[in-house]
Amino acid sequence: MRTPFIALLSVAILPAVCGAQGRAGARWTPLLVTVGETVDIDFAGVERTNGTVLTWLRWDLDRKGPELTGEYRVERVELDCAHARIRVLGAWLARRPGARMAATPTVLPPSDTTRKAIALVLTPSDTTWHTYSGGSLGAQAVREACRRLTSA
């Protein structure tokens, strides 16, 4: 009985892990570009549901950092554009192309070069619906994503 459960669990999480790591089909388009941050959206990964939109956001919050290190935070999100709110369904840290992983507690040690992304553990408060405070980078990203998604 144990083998079918493990196989089922593997099949259930495989799309999420592969989605973050192998975003080969992603079409990243800049949503916001500031002096030090960029937020991109993947228009190839858009799914429309009952009044919400599922998509991928890529947050580069340290563009001024050293070129040889750095990561993106890649999130699978659900947007409720009618209420300007968002919830995170999954999150990963992914290396910038050509970057080495920084030595922080949330990333793999430098000797592990086999993985491209690291799944982040989300708390229940991370995955509930929320709105960002007005004028924040998150609020601007949600507003711009919804503007582009509803006009497409």
VOLOVO-846284 format. One record per residue: x, y, z of N, C-alpha, C in turn; residue in three letters. Coordinates in pm, whole numbers, plus 50000, padded with zeros to 5 digits. Atoms other than C-alpha are relative to their C-alpha. Last residue first. Layout:
BEGIN
XYZXYZXYZALA/...
//
This chain:
BEGIN
499535009650102494505408547643498864991749946ALA/500044993550131493105439547819500414990449889SER/501384997150036492155420048130499895006949864THR/500775012350019495555403848161498575002549957LEU/499575006950122497505435848102499174987549972ARG/500254991250114495585456248357500344992949869ARG/501445000350028495545427348602499645008749880CYS/500345013350052499305423348580498544999449963ALA/499515001050138499795461048618499694986549937GLU/500764990750085497585463448928500424998849853ARG/501355005550015499125432349086499175008849907VAL/499915012150082502675444749020498614994049976ALA/499774995850138501905479849151500044988049907GLN/501254993950048500405465549468500145004349855ALA/501005010550019503445442749514498695005449947GLY/499635007350121505925471149459498974989149970LEU/498895009549984504105491549723500284993149866SER/498724994650041502005521849626501174990650012GLY/499984991250116498965510949823501375005649971GLY/500274986149964499555482950073500215008949877SER/498804992649961499405448549917499615014350036TYR/499754988350083496185428849914501265006850054THR/499604987649934495805393950052500155011249897HIS/500194987950079494245360449973500465012150080TRP/501354994549992495715331850173499935012649914THR/500875005450105498805312550063498565004950009THR/499464997250134501495331650251498984996549891ASP/500234985850028499405332050571500555004149864SER/501394997650037499235293950558499725014949971PRO/500875000949883503035293050559498565002149955THR/500954989149979505025286050245499184997550125LEU/501095004449914508125264350228499115012150028VAL/500074993249870510245275049936498814994750078LEU/501364997149953511005251349649500085006550138ALA/500225005449867514565254549526498605003950043ILE/500904992249916515315259349160499794992850132ALA/500134986550052517925248548906499145008850089LYS/501364994649995519115216749070500015014449954ARG/500935007950080522205196848974498615006149995THR/500254992750124524815222149087498964993049914THR/501165006050067524945210949448499645008249878ASP/499625012850061528495219649560498844993449927SER/499384998450132527495256249611500374986949933PRO/498584997249989525135246549898500635000749861PRO/499165011949997521475248949809501455003750020LEU/499595005550129519525280149897500864987750019VAL/501145005150074517425293050187500394993549868THR/500615012149944520265296650439498894994049915PRO/501014996149903522215320750218499324987450050THR/499945008349879525465314550033499045005350104ALA/499464992849886524565329249696499984990950122ALA/500914998249888524015305449410500715007450112MET/499735009949896526225311349112499005002550111ARG/499664995849864524745330648823500364988150087ALA/498584998249982524895322148453500435003750141GLY/499155007150097521165327148401501475003450023PRO/499944992150123519675340648724500874992249902ARG/498804992350034519235312448967499755008749878ARG/499345004850121515795301749079501185009049969ALA/498864991550031514185304649420500684993949880LEU/498705006050018510765288449427501065010949986TRP/498904990550019507235297249532501324992449996ALA/498715006649987503855279949520501105010149974GLY/500295014349999500175289249530501274991750016LEU/498885007850052500675325549625499664985250014VAL/499545010249907497535345949669501044991649931ARG/499135010550052496625379049512500194989450108ILE/499355008349899494175407449552500724988449934ARG/498594996349990492985436649343500734992250110ALA/499784995249864489285428649412501465004050026HIS/501184992149960488085424449052500195006050140ALA/499884986350048491615413748954498815008750040CYS/501414996250003491595382449167499985014849964ASP/500374985949991495055369449087498495001449993LEU/501384998350045496235334049159499645014650024GLU/500964991849927499975329949182498624999149938VAL/501255003650067502755305549091498935007150081ARG/501235003649929505795323749220498914995949903GLU/501025003550099509385326249100498784995150076VAL/501055007249929511795344149332498914998049896ARG/501374995150018514775352349118499144992650101TYR/501135009050020518275346349229498765008049969GLU/501334994450009521655362549241498954989749966GLY/500925006249906525325356949213498625005849976THR/499735014349991527885362848941499124992950101LEU/500475007450117526465396848840500184984950011GLU/498925004850085526865411749184499484991349887PRO/499065009149935523725428449314501084995449905GLY/498734993249985522095458649150501054991250066LYS/499334998850129519235437649018501365006850011ARG/498644995149975518315427949372500765000849868ASP/500014989049904514565422249393501405005550029LEU/498564997849988514135400949085500165012450086ASP/499584988249925510565388149123501525000450005TRP/498585001449967509225363648866500485013350059ARG/499294987349985505455360248848501444996950038LEU/498695000349934503635329748713500545014150006TRP/498854996850082499945328148624501264998850083THR/498795006549950496525317548746501135003549905LEU/499015003650100493695341948675501194993650071VAL/498604997749962490525346648875500904995449886THR/499754986549950486825351548799501425002650046GLY/501224992749968485985314648767500325013550063ASN/500955008249925489265302848615498765008450025THR/501144992549947491645317048354499044990250068ARG/501215008350000495015300748302498895008150064GLU/501254994549947498095320848204498864990049988VAL/500525008649895501395302248163498685004750059GLY/500235013450055502445316647827499354990850103ALA/501295000350070501945352047963499704986549937PHE/499955010050106504725346848216498624999449934ASP/501155009050004504975378548423500194990449884ILE/500385005150131508075398148521498804990850015ASP/501025010349984508795419848826499564996349858VAL/500795003050119512055439248820498984989350038THR/500865011850004513825456049107499334998649863GLU/499385012149948516735479749169499194987449987GLY/498554999049996516055511848976500644986850042VAL/499584988549920512495501748897501525000449996THR/498564998849993511095479148627500305012750077VAL/499484988149933507545466848648501514999649997LEU/501184992749951505585442048439500435013450057LEU/499914990949885508485428548232498665006650031PRO/500194986350046507515399748003500085009250121THR/499924989849895508725364448065499935013849936TRP/499774987650075507525340347799499985011250102ARG/500424987149944507875307147978500335011349903ALA/501014994150086508145275647769499545013750046GLY/499454998350133511435266047933499005006749906ALA/500864990050060510025271748282500495003249859ARG/499885000850145511805239948374499125009749927GLY/498655002350048512535245048739500095001349849GLN/499084989649954509365261448858501374998349940ALA/500444986850044506965240948651500965010850041GLY/499544998050137508925209148703499625013849949CYS/498544999249997508435211849077500535002649860VAL/499594987849931504745220349048501515001550000ALA/500244988150082504055194348780500465012850069PRO/499124998750115505855167148982499715012349915LEU/499114988449984503975172949309500895002349879ILE/500714987949961500945151249232500915012150010ALA/500714994950118502855124649038499305013150034VAL/498994995550097505255119949328499345006149877SER/499444987549949502385118249579501025005749902LEU/501034989850017500625091849370500515013750046LEU/500104997350143503805071349344498985011049974ALA/498794992550037504385074349718499965003549852ILE/500124986749941500785063849788501195008749961PHE/500934991750075501005034949540499865014250057PRO/499504996350131504235022549704498995008249920THR/499134988449991502925023250063500475004749861ARG/500814988150000500005000050000500865012650000MET/
//
